[in-house]
Amino acid sequence: MLSMSNRFQMPSTDAVDLTGRTILQVVPRLETGGAEITTMEMAAAIVRAGGRALVASEGGALESRIEAEGGEIVHMPVASKTPLTLWRNVGRLARLMQDENVDLIHGRSRAPCWSALFAAKRTDRPYVTTFHSTVHDTPQAKVLYNSSLVRGQISIANSHYTASRIEAVYPWVKSRLRVVPRGCDERALAPENFSNAERAAKRAAWGVDEDAFVVICPARVTNLKGQHILLEAMGLLKTQRQPHLICVGSAQGRDDYVAALKRRASEIGIGNRFGLTGLETDMPSAYAAADLAIVPTIRPEPFGRTIIEAQAAGLPVIGSDAGGYRETIIAKAPEDGGTGWLSEMGNAPALAAQIDAALSMPKAGLSKLGENGRANVLTQYTRNAMCNRTLNVYQELLK
């Protein structure tokens, strides 16, 4: 659901033929972040559309998956932020583009986007950028540095919220903005993929009873994602039911925050109903074992991929009333097409009231929210829709 007027252009989801075209994506590393996963998904889409997909990167865990989809990796020190390397990367990228007859270059991170910009100018090739992260309006030095992400002939924003923030900070790019929301693999997340036995097995691995109510928080374990707010809310619940809270995500070395969460869970008496599972390699099965998904971020999410994943898995959701969540969560009653709740950011009592509402709702109502959520994703947020929208951006510049 869009809470703001749809002022920015969204490309078509129609299929595109890229036969004979070579597309170069530039991303610092190929680990498991949003930009990297989208790079992998787009490499596969380019190949399926008949094109050739090159990826300039320092490499990483996703290399083999990109190559398995038909993409080609070109190792290059594009993660570097040193001025000399950035300038040398201009020449490296330009030579690559000329040698491999690249038709279009797509930059996905701040430092390499500067190199890609000047390589595109040197070779007279179309240039696309994607703004994956938070749009900062201070300090001015950072605003200038981040402007590499909006210097494409077309610049892609991952939500209308992100586009509105880009317009506010860089008003001169408005006509070049296109909104391409993130997508997810709706087929892998389909709830019918999992049997009751498989759900029970996942819960057993978490130490949770088969008939317990499970709240999942699918997010990196960090203060910004608000797990501490969710814990406080769990301690304020008024219903008699005693849900389990399972936080699924890597803490990435934030040991102090993890220790503080565990300590607080014990203090408020839910230590035996609180779990931190770490990095999860099978998110579809994790969603399938849950009853409600909550991500209470303490600052606006540019988009928020896990909320659409949870909806694709048929779960009702609660997210902070800010940023991209206002577009992806339909905060209405089940019978009116609702998919969940929007909660005031940083307000644990308000979040507790919404969790209580979910716990008190008849099973049929929760199921309807989940059904509506999956329909919401199938309409707007599939991986195929995201890829086709991006391919249509390429087509716009290649005509």
Disulfide bonds with the S-S distance in Angstrom:
none
